């Protein structure tokens, strides 16, 4: 599974929500930003 999909499919709903919200503000997918959002 690729990083963005793994992030929004995380079993921890708070982690998935942060990752999803981070992606919604992106024009281009930024994997580093998605991983940072997952970490909190």
mmCIF entry with sequence, helices, sheets and N, C-alpha, C, O atoms, coordinates in Angstrom:
data_MODEL
# 
_entry.id   MODEL 
# 
_entity.id                         1 
_entity.type                       polymer 
_entity.pdbx_number_of_molecules   1 
# 
_entity_poly.entity_id                      1 
_entity_poly.type                           'polypeptide(L)' 
_entity_poly.nstd_linkage                   no 
_entity_poly.nstd_monomer                   no 
_entity_poly.pdbx_seq_one_letter_code       
;(UNK)(UNK)(UNK)(UNK)(UNK)(UNK)(UNK)(UNK)(UNK)(UNK)(UNK)(UNK)(UNK)(UNK)(UNK)(UNK)
(UNK)(UNK)(UNK)(UNK)(UNK)(UNK)(UNK)(UNK)(UNK)(UNK)(UNK)(UNK)(UNK)(UNK)(UNK)(UNK)
(UNK)(UNK)(UNK)(UNK)(UNK)(UNK)(UNK)(UNK)
;
_entity_poly.pdbx_seq_one_letter_code_can   XXXXXXXXXXXXXXXXXXXXXXXXXXXXXXXXXXXXXXXX 
_entity_poly.pdbx_strand_id                 A 
# 
loop_
_entity_poly_seq.entity_id 
_entity_poly_seq.num 
_entity_poly_seq.mon_id 
_entity_poly_seq.hetero 
1 1  UNK n 
1 2  UNK n 
1 3  UNK n 
1 4  UNK n 
1 5  UNK n 
1 6  UNK n 
1 7  UNK n 
1 8  UNK n 
1 9  UNK n 
1 10 UNK n 
1 11 UNK n 
1 12 UNK n 
1 13 UNK n 
1 14 UNK n 
1 15 UNK n 
1 16 UNK n 
1 17 UNK n 
1 18 UNK n 
1 19 UNK n 
1 20 UNK n 
1 21 UNK n 
1 22 UNK n 
1 23 UNK n 
1 24 UNK n 
1 25 UNK n 
1 26 UNK n 
1 27 UNK n 
1 28 UNK n 
1 29 UNK n 
1 30 UNK n 
1 31 UNK n 
1 32 UNK n 
1 33 UNK n 
1 34 UNK n 
1 35 UNK n 
1 36 UNK n 
1 37 UNK n 
1 38 UNK n 
1 39 UNK n 
1 40 UNK n 
# 
_struct_asym.id          A 
_struct_asym.entity_id   1 
# 
loop_
_struct_conf.conf_type_id 
_struct_conf.id 
_struct_conf.pdbx_PDB_helix_id 
_struct_conf.beg_label_comp_id 
_struct_conf.beg_label_asym_id 
_struct_conf.beg_label_seq_id 
_struct_conf.pdbx_beg_PDB_ins_code 
_struct_conf.end_label_comp_id 
_struct_conf.end_label_asym_id 
_struct_conf.end_label_seq_id 
_struct_conf.pdbx_end_PDB_ins_code 
_struct_conf.beg_auth_comp_id 
_struct_conf.beg_auth_asym_id 
_struct_conf.beg_auth_seq_id 
_struct_conf.end_auth_comp_id 
_struct_conf.end_auth_asym_id 
_struct_conf.end_auth_seq_id 
_struct_conf.pdbx_PDB_helix_class 
_struct_conf.details 
_struct_conf.pdbx_PDB_helix_length 
HELX_P HELX_P1 AA1 UNK A 3  ? UNK A 8  ? UNK A 3  UNK A 8  1 ? 6  
HELX_P HELX_P2 AA2 UNK A 13 ? UNK A 24 ? UNK A 13 UNK A 24 1 ? 12 
HELX_P HELX_P3 AA3 UNK A 31 ? UNK A 39 ? UNK A 31 UNK A 39 1 ? 9  
# 
_struct_conf_type.id          HELX_P 
_struct_conf_type.criteria    ? 
_struct_conf_type.reference   ? 
# 
loop_
_atom_site.group_PDB 
_atom_site.id 
_atom_site.type_symbol 
_atom_site.label_atom_id 
_atom_site.label_alt_id 
_atom_site.label_comp_id 
_atom_site.label_asym_id 
_atom_site.label_entity_id 
_atom_site.label_seq_id 
_atom_site.pdbx_PDB_ins_code 
_atom_site.Cartn_x 
_atom_site.Cartn_y 
_atom_site.Cartn_z 
_atom_site.occupancy 
_atom_site.B_iso_or_equiv 
_atom_site.pdbx_formal_charge 
_atom_site.auth_seq_id 
_atom_site.auth_comp_id 
_atom_site.auth_asym_id 
_atom_site.auth_atom_id 
_atom_site.pdbx_PDB_model_num 
ATOM 1   N N  . UNK A 1 1  ? 0.866  -1.184 0.000  1.00 0.00 ? 1  UNK A N  1 
ATOM 2   C CA . UNK A 1 1  ? 0.000  0.000  0.000  1.00 0.00 ? 1  UNK A CA 1 
ATOM 3   C C  . UNK A 1 1  ? 0.904  1.236  0.000  1.00 0.00 ? 1  UNK A C  1 
ATOM 4   O O  . UNK A 1 1  ? 1.912  1.276  0.705  1.00 0.00 ? 1  UNK A O  1 
ATOM 5   N N  . UNK A 1 2  ? 0.536  2.236  -0.792 1.00 0.00 ? 2  UNK A N  1 
ATOM 6   C CA . UNK A 1 2  ? 1.356  3.440  -0.838 1.00 0.00 ? 2  UNK A CA 1 
ATOM 7   C C  . UNK A 1 2  ? 1.144  4.297  0.413  1.00 0.00 ? 2  UNK A C  1 
ATOM 8   O O  . UNK A 1 2  ? 0.170  4.112  1.142  1.00 0.00 ? 2  UNK A O  1 
ATOM 9   N N  . UNK A 1 3  ? 2.050  5.218  0.649  1.00 0.00 ? 3  UNK A N  1 
ATOM 10  C CA . UNK A 1 3  ? 2.045  6.005  1.885  1.00 0.00 ? 3  UNK A CA 1 
ATOM 11  C C  . UNK A 1 3  ? 0.753  6.792  2.112  1.00 0.00 ? 3  UNK A C  1 
ATOM 12  O O  . UNK A 1 3  ? 0.217  6.752  3.220  1.00 0.00 ? 3  UNK A O  1 
ATOM 13  N N  . UNK A 1 4  ? 0.230  7.508  1.108  1.00 0.00 ? 4  UNK A N  1 
ATOM 14  C CA . UNK A 1 4  ? -1.006 8.254  1.369  1.00 0.00 ? 4  UNK A CA 1 
ATOM 15  C C  . UNK A 1 4  ? -2.184 7.351  1.750  1.00 0.00 ? 4  UNK A C  1 
ATOM 16  O O  . UNK A 1 4  ? -2.956 7.677  2.652  1.00 0.00 ? 4  UNK A O  1 
ATOM 17  N N  . UNK A 1 5  ? -2.316 6.225  1.064  1.00 0.00 ? 5  UNK A N  1 
ATOM 18  C CA . UNK A 1 5  ? -3.419 5.313  1.381  1.00 0.00 ? 5  UNK A CA 1 
ATOM 19  C C  . UNK A 1 5  ? -3.230 4.675  2.751  1.00 0.00 ? 5  UNK A C  1 
ATOM 20  O O  . UNK A 1 5  ? -4.192 4.508  3.501  1.00 0.00 ? 5  UNK A O  1 
ATOM 21  N N  . UNK A 1 6  ? -1.993 4.317  3.077  1.00 0.00 ? 6  UNK A N  1 
ATOM 22  C CA . UNK A 1 6  ? -1.717 3.733  4.394  1.00 0.00 ? 6  UNK A CA 1 
ATOM 23  C C  . UNK A 1 6  ? -2.038 4.738  5.490  1.00 0.00 ? 6  UNK A C  1 
ATOM 24  O O  . UNK A 1 6  ? -2.544 4.370  6.550  1.00 0.00 ? 6  UNK A O  1 
ATOM 25  N N  . UNK A 1 7  ? -1.744 5.995  5.235  1.00 0.00 ? 7  UNK A N  1 
ATOM 26  C CA . UNK A 1 7  ? -1.981 7.036  6.239  1.00 0.00 ? 7  UNK A CA 1 
ATOM 27  C C  . UNK A 1 7  ? -3.468 7.210  6.518  1.00 0.00 ? 7  UNK A C  1 
ATOM 28  O O  . UNK A 1 7  ? -3.872 7.276  7.679  1.00 0.00 ? 7  UNK A O  1 
ATOM 29  N N  . UNK A 1 8  ? -4.293 7.287  5.469  1.00 0.00 ? 8  UNK A N  1 
ATOM 30  C CA . UNK A 1 8  ? -5.714 7.519  5.706  1.00 0.00 ? 8  UNK A CA 1 
ATOM 31  C C  . UNK A 1 8  ? -6.448 6.253  6.112  1.00 0.00 ? 8  UNK A C  1 
ATOM 32  O O  . UNK A 1 8  ? -7.590 6.319  6.565  1.00 0.00 ? 8  UNK A O  1 
ATOM 33  N N  . UNK A 1 9  ? -5.800 5.086  5.953  1.00 0.00 ? 9  UNK A N  1 
ATOM 34  C CA . UNK A 1 9  ? -6.406 3.827  6.376  1.00 0.00 ? 9  UNK A CA 1 
ATOM 35  C C  . UNK A 1 9  ? -5.895 3.392  7.748  1.00 0.00 ? 9  UNK A C  1 
ATOM 36  O O  . UNK A 1 9  ? -6.193 2.282  8.192  1.00 0.00 ? 9  UNK A O  1 
ATOM 37  N N  . UNK A 1 10 ? -5.138 4.243  8.419  1.00 0.00 ? 10 UNK A N  1 
ATOM 38  C CA . UNK A 1 10 ? -4.588 3.898  9.731  1.00 0.00 ? 10 UNK A CA 1 
ATOM 39  C C  . UNK A 1 10 ? -5.721 3.545  10.686 1.00 0.00 ? 10 UNK A C  1 
ATOM 40  O O  . UNK A 1 10 ? -6.738 4.239  10.718 1.00 0.00 ? 10 UNK A O  1 
ATOM 41  N N  . UNK A 1 11 ? -5.562 2.472  11.469 1.00 0.00 ? 11 UNK A N  1 
ATOM 42  C CA . UNK A 1 11 ? -6.626 2.083  12.401 1.00 0.00 ? 11 UNK A CA 1 
ATOM 43  C C  . UNK A 1 11 ? -6.896 3.130  13.497 1.00 0.00 ? 11 UNK A C  1 
ATOM 44  O O  . UNK A 1 11 ? -7.990 3.174  14.060 1.00 0.00 ? 11 UNK A O  1 
ATOM 45  N N  . UNK A 1 12 ? -5.907 3.957  13.790 1.00 0.00 ? 12 UNK A N  1 
ATOM 46  C CA . UNK A 1 12 ? -6.101 5.042  14.757 1.00 0.00 ? 12 UNK A CA 1 
ATOM 47  C C  . UNK A 1 12 ? -6.812 6.176  14.018 1.00 0.00 ? 12 UNK A C  1 
ATOM 48  O O  . UNK A 1 12 ? -6.221 6.822  13.153 1.00 0.00 ? 12 UNK A O  1 
ATOM 49  N N  . UNK A 1 13 ? -8.054 6.411  14.352 1.00 0.00 ? 13 UNK A N  1 
ATOM 50  C CA . UNK A 1 13 ? -8.874 7.397  13.627 1.00 0.00 ? 13 UNK A CA 1 
ATOM 51  C C  . UNK A 1 13 ? -8.289 8.805  13.696 1.00 0.00 ? 13 UNK A C  1 
ATOM 52  O O  . UNK A 1 13 ? -8.417 9.570  12.740 1.00 0.00 ? 13 UNK A O  1 
ATOM 53  N N  . UNK A 1 14 ? -7.649 9.161  14.814 1.00 0.00 ? 14 UNK A N  1 
ATOM 54  C CA . UNK A 1 14 ? -7.049 10.498 14.934 1.00 0.00 ? 14 UNK A CA 1 
ATOM 55  C C  . UNK A 1 14 ? -5.895 10.650 13.948 1.00 0.00 ? 14 UNK A C  1 
ATOM 56  O O  . UNK A 1 14 ? -5.740 11.702 13.328 1.00 0.00 ? 14 UNK A O  1 
ATOM 57  N N  . UNK A 1 15 ? -5.088 9.605  13.801 1.00 0.00 ? 15 UNK A N  1 
ATOM 58  C CA . UNK A 1 15 ? -3.965 9.622  12.853 1.00 0.00 ? 15 UNK A CA 1 
ATOM 59  C C  . UNK A 1 15 ? -4.504 9.746  11.430 1.00 0.00 ? 15 UNK A C  1 
ATOM 60  O O  . UNK A 1 15 ? -4.018 10.560 10.644 1.00 0.00 ? 15 UNK A O  1 
ATOM 61  N N  . UNK A 1 16 ? -5.509 8.935  11.106 1.00 0.00 ? 16 UNK A N  1 
ATOM 62  C CA . UNK A 1 16 ? -6.091 8.972  9.761  1.00 0.00 ? 16 UNK A CA 1 
ATOM 63  C C  . UNK A 1 16 ? -6.686 10.341 9.455  1.00 0.00 ? 16 UNK A C  1 
ATOM 64  O O  . UNK A 1 16 ? -6.561 10.837 8.335  1.00 0.00 ? 16 UNK A O  1 
ATOM 65  N N  . UNK A 1 17 ? -7.330 10.949 10.439 1.00 0.00 ? 17 UNK A N  1 
ATOM 66  C CA . UNK A 1 17 ? -7.944 12.267 10.244 1.00 0.00 ? 17 UNK A CA 1 
ATOM 67  C C  . UNK A 1 17 ? -6.879 13.332 9.982  1.00 0.00 ? 17 UNK A C  1 
ATOM 68  O O  . UNK A 1 17 ? -7.045 14.168 9.094  1.00 0.00 ? 17 UNK A O  1 
ATOM 69  N N  . UNK A 1 18 ? -5.785 13.308 10.752 1.00 0.00 ? 18 UNK A N  1 
ATOM 70  C CA . UNK A 1 18 ? -4.705 14.281 10.531 1.00 0.00 ? 18 UNK A CA 1 
ATOM 71  C C  . UNK A 1 18 ? -4.109 14.119 9.142  1.00 0.00 ? 18 UNK A C  1 
ATOM 72  O O  . UNK A 1 18 ? -3.863 15.106 8.449  1.00 0.00 ? 18 UNK A O  1 
ATOM 73  N N  . UNK A 1 19 ? -3.878 12.885 8.737  1.00 0.00 ? 19 UNK A N  1 
ATOM 74  C CA . UNK A 1 19 ? -3.300 12.624 7.413  1.00 0.00 ? 19 UNK A CA 1 
ATOM 75  C C  . UNK A 1 19 ? -4.243 13.087 6.309  1.00 0.00 ? 19 UNK A C  1 
ATOM 76  O O  . UNK A 1 19 ? -3.811 13.717 5.344  1.00 0.00 ? 19 UNK A O  1 
ATOM 77  N N  . UNK A 1 20 ? -5.529 12.776 6.449  1.00 0.00 ? 20 UNK A N  1 
ATOM 78  C CA . UNK A 1 20 ? -6.515 13.185 5.453  1.00 0.00 ? 20 UNK A CA 1 
ATOM 79  C C  . UNK A 1 20 ? -6.580 14.706 5.342  1.00 0.00 ? 20 UNK A C  1 
ATOM 80  O O  . UNK A 1 20 ? -6.594 15.252 4.238  1.00 0.00 ? 20 UNK A O  1 
ATOM 81  N N  . UNK A 1 21 ? -6.619 15.384 6.480  1.00 0.00 ? 21 UNK A N  1 
ATOM 82  C CA . UNK A 1 21 ? -6.688 16.846 6.470  1.00 0.00 ? 21 UNK A CA 1 
ATOM 83  C C  . UNK A 1 21 ? -5.433 17.448 5.854  1.00 0.00 ? 21 UNK A C  1 
ATOM 84  O O  . UNK A 1 21 ? -5.517 18.454 5.149  1.00 0.00 ? 21 UNK A O  1 
ATOM 85  N N  . UNK A 1 22 ? -4.276 16.853 6.107  1.00 0.00 ? 22 UNK A N  1 
ATOM 86  C CA . UNK A 1 22 ? -3.034 17.351 5.511  1.00 0.00 ? 22 UNK A CA 1 
ATOM 87  C C  . UNK A 1 22 ? -3.092 17.218 3.985  1.00 0.00 ? 22 UNK A C  1 
ATOM 88  O O  . UNK A 1 22 ? -2.673 18.122 3.261  1.00 0.00 ? 22 UNK A O  1 
ATOM 89  N N  . UNK A 1 23 ? -3.612 16.086 3.506  1.00 0.00 ? 23 UNK A N  1 
ATOM 90  C CA . UNK A 1 23 ? -3.684 15.859 2.054  1.00 0.00 ? 23 UNK A CA 1 
ATOM 91  C C  . UNK A 1 23 ? -4.675 16.798 1.378  1.00 0.00 ? 23 UNK A C  1 
ATOM 92  O O  . UNK A 1 23 ? -4.460 17.192 0.231  1.00 0.00 ? 23 UNK A O  1 
ATOM 93  N N  . UNK A 1 24 ? -5.737 17.159 2.051  1.00 0.00 ? 24 UNK A N  1 
ATOM 94  C CA . UNK A 1 24 ? -6.758 18.006 1.428  1.00 0.00 ? 24 UNK A CA 1 
ATOM 95  C C  . UNK A 1 24 ? -6.220 19.389 1.082  1.00 0.00 ? 24 UNK A C  1 
ATOM 96  O O  . UNK A 1 24 ? -6.739 20.037 0.173  1.00 0.00 ? 24 UNK A O  1 
ATOM 97  N N  . UNK A 1 25 ? -5.210 19.845 1.775  1.00 0.00 ? 25 UNK A N  1 
ATOM 98  C CA . UNK A 1 25 ? -4.646 21.164 1.496  1.00 0.00 ? 25 UNK A CA 1 
ATOM 99  C C  . UNK A 1 25 ? -3.539 21.154 0.451  1.00 0.00 ? 25 UNK A C  1 
ATOM 100 O O  . UNK A 1 25 ? -2.964 22.201 0.154  1.00 0.00 ? 25 UNK A O  1 
ATOM 101 N N  . UNK A 1 26 ? -3.234 19.995 -0.108 1.00 0.00 ? 26 UNK A N  1 
ATOM 102 C CA . UNK A 1 26 ? -2.107 19.872 -1.043 1.00 0.00 ? 26 UNK A CA 1 
ATOM 103 C C  . UNK A 1 26 ? -2.564 19.946 -2.496 1.00 0.00 ? 26 UNK A C  1 
ATOM 104 O O  . UNK A 1 26 ? -3.589 19.380 -2.874 1.00 0.00 ? 26 UNK A O  1 
ATOM 105 N N  . UNK A 1 27 ? -1.778 20.656 -3.294 1.00 0.00 ? 27 UNK A N  1 
ATOM 106 C CA . UNK A 1 27 ? -2.000 20.622 -4.740 1.00 0.00 ? 27 UNK A CA 1 
ATOM 107 C C  . UNK A 1 27 ? -1.267 19.432 -5.331 1.00 0.00 ? 27 UNK A C  1 
ATOM 108 O O  . UNK A 1 27 ? -1.737 18.815 -6.287 1.00 0.00 ? 27 UNK A O  1 
ATOM 109 N N  . UNK A 1 28 ? -0.104 19.108 -4.755 1.00 0.00 ? 28 UNK A N  1 
ATOM 110 C CA . UNK A 1 28 ? 0.672  17.930 -5.127 1.00 0.00 ? 28 UNK A CA 1 
ATOM 111 C C  . UNK A 1 28 ? 0.870  17.121 -3.852 1.00 0.00 ? 28 UNK A C  1 
ATOM 112 O O  . UNK A 1 28 ? 0.997  17.687 -2.766 1.00 0.00 ? 28 UNK A O  1 
ATOM 113 N N  . UNK A 1 29 ? 0.896  15.820 -3.981 1.00 0.00 ? 29 UNK A N  1 
ATOM 114 C CA . UNK A 1 29 ? 1.069  14.957 -2.815 1.00 0.00 ? 29 UNK A CA 1 
ATOM 115 C C  . UNK A 1 29 ? 2.481  15.127 -2.252 1.00 0.00 ? 29 UNK A C  1 
ATOM 116 O O  . UNK A 1 29 ? 3.467  14.984 -2.976 1.00 0.00 ? 29 UNK A O  1 
ATOM 117 N N  . UNK A 1 30 ? 2.567  15.427 -0.984 1.00 0.00 ? 30 UNK A N  1 
ATOM 118 C CA . UNK A 1 30 ? 3.840  15.622 -0.279 1.00 0.00 ? 30 UNK A CA 1 
ATOM 119 C C  . UNK A 1 30 ? 3.939  14.531 0.781  1.00 0.00 ? 30 UNK A C  1 
ATOM 120 O O  . UNK A 1 30 ? 3.361  14.645 1.861  1.00 0.00 ? 30 UNK A O  1 
ATOM 121 N N  . UNK A 1 31 ? 4.680  13.473 0.458  1.00 0.00 ? 31 UNK A N  1 
ATOM 122 C CA . UNK A 1 31 ? 4.773  12.309 1.347  1.00 0.00 ? 31 UNK A CA 1 
ATOM 123 C C  . UNK A 1 31 ? 5.333  12.700 2.704  1.00 0.00 ? 31 UNK A C  1 
ATOM 124 O O  . UNK A 1 31 ? 4.845  12.221 3.728  1.00 0.00 ? 31 UNK A O  1 
ATOM 125 N N  . UNK A 1 32 ? 6.348  13.560 2.738  1.00 0.00 ? 32 UNK A N  1 
ATOM 126 C CA . UNK A 1 32 ? 6.941  13.980 4.005  1.00 0.00 ? 32 UNK A CA 1 
ATOM 127 C C  . UNK A 1 32 ? 5.908  14.677 4.892  1.00 0.00 ? 32 UNK A C  1 
ATOM 128 O O  . UNK A 1 32 ? 5.875  14.452 6.102  1.00 0.00 ? 32 UNK A O  1 
ATOM 129 N N  . UNK A 1 33 ? 5.078  15.510 4.300  1.00 0.00 ? 33 UNK A N  1 
ATOM 130 C CA . UNK A 1 33 ? 4.047  16.210 5.077  1.00 0.00 ? 33 UNK A CA 1 
ATOM 131 C C  . UNK A 1 33 ? 2.989  15.236 5.593  1.00 0.00 ? 33 UNK A C  1 
ATOM 132 O O  . UNK A 1 33 ? 2.490  15.399 6.706  1.00 0.00 ? 33 UNK A O  1 
ATOM 133 N N  . UNK A 1 34 ? 2.648  14.237 4.805  1.00 0.00 ? 34 UNK A N  1 
ATOM 134 C CA . UNK A 1 34 ? 1.670  13.239 5.232  1.00 0.00 ? 34 UNK A CA 1 
ATOM 135 C C  . UNK A 1 34 ? 2.242  12.431 6.399  1.00 0.00 ? 34 UNK A C  1 
ATOM 136 O O  . UNK A 1 34 ? 1.544  12.177 7.381  1.00 0.00 ? 34 UNK A O  1 
ATOM 137 N N  . UNK A 1 35 ? 3.502  12.029 6.292  1.00 0.00 ? 35 UNK A N  1 
ATOM 138 C CA . UNK A 1 35 ? 4.136  11.280 7.382  1.00 0.00 ? 35 UNK A CA 1 
ATOM 139 C C  . UNK A 1 35 ? 4.228  12.142 8.641  1.00 0.00 ? 35 UNK A C  1 
ATOM 140 O O  . UNK A 1 35 ? 4.035  11.630 9.744  1.00 0.00 ? 35 UNK A O  1 
ATOM 141 N N  . UNK A 1 36 ? 4.513  13.421 8.504  1.00 0.00 ? 36 UNK A N  1 
ATOM 142 C CA . UNK A 1 36 ? 4.557  14.320 9.663  1.00 0.00 ? 36 UNK A CA 1 
ATOM 143 C C  . UNK A 1 36 ? 3.193  14.435 10.317 1.00 0.00 ? 36 UNK A C  1 
ATOM 144 O O  . UNK A 1 36 ? 3.091  14.472 11.543 1.00 0.00 ? 36 UNK A O  1 
ATOM 145 N N  . UNK A 1 37 ? 2.142  14.494 9.508  1.00 0.00 ? 37 UNK A N  1 
ATOM 146 C CA . UNK A 1 37 ? 0.783  14.572 10.046 1.00 0.00 ? 37 UNK A CA 1 
ATOM 147 C C  . UNK A 1 37 ? 0.432  13.288 10.794 1.00 0.00 ? 37 UNK A C  1 
ATOM 148 O O  . UNK A 1 37 ? -0.251 13.327 11.817 1.00 0.00 ? 37 UNK A O  1 
ATOM 149 N N  . UNK A 1 38 ? 0.901  12.154 10.281 1.00 0.00 ? 38 UNK A N  1 
ATOM 150 C CA . UNK A 1 38 ? 0.646  10.880 10.972 1.00 0.00 ? 38 UNK A CA 1 
ATOM 151 C C  . UNK A 1 38 ? 1.284  10.868 12.348 1.00 0.00 ? 38 UNK A C  1 
ATOM 152 O O  . UNK A 1 38 ? 0.698  10.367 13.308 1.00 0.00 ? 38 UNK A O  1 
ATOM 153 N N  . UNK A 1 39 ? 2.482  11.420 12.443 1.00 0.00 ? 39 UNK A N  1 
ATOM 154 C CA . UNK A 1 39 ? 3.193  11.436 13.732 1.00 0.00 ? 39 UNK A CA 1 
ATOM 155 C C  . UNK A 1 39 ? 2.585  12.423 14.711 1.00 0.00 ? 39 UNK A C  1 
ATOM 156 O O  . UNK A 1 39 ? 2.808  12.320 15.917 1.00 0.00 ? 39 UNK A O  1 
ATOM 157 N N  . UNK A 1 40 ? 1.820  13.378 14.203 1.00 0.00 ? 40 UNK A N  1 
ATOM 158 C CA . UNK A 1 40 ? 1.165  14.346 15.071 1.00 0.00 ? 40 UNK A CA 1 
ATOM 159 C C  . UNK A 1 40 ? 1.928  15.571 15.122 1.00 0.00 ? 40 UNK A C  1 
ATOM 160 O O  . UNK A 1 40 ? 1.536  16.515 15.807 1.00 0.00 ? 40 UNK A O  1 
# 
